Amino acid sequence: MNFCRTNNPLVSKLALPAAMDGNSDAQTMVALLYEGGLGVNRDVLEAERWLLMAAERGNPVAWNNLGTLYASKISELRHRWDAA
């Protein structure tokens, strides 16, 4: 499947059930959608929540994306800036 702006609602529809079932790759994908506002309303706190779940399952991409999210100094994540 091509990951482009027009497919994002489909990606969300397909990834969300798997993410809710604990699939860490799907959780990382859902986080990406929330972080970028792709097919969903942009919500970096929701992105962080999904990345934390995936990271707890040992997903290396989630760990990487979580560090990048914190290092980007997004104001909604001010409480995490020192931890990054």
Buried (B, 14 or more C-beta within 10 A) or exposed (E): EEEEEEBBEEBBEBBBEBBEEEBBBBBBBBBBBBBBEBBBEEBBEBBBBBBEBBBEEEBEBBBEBBBEBBEEEBEEBEEBEEEE
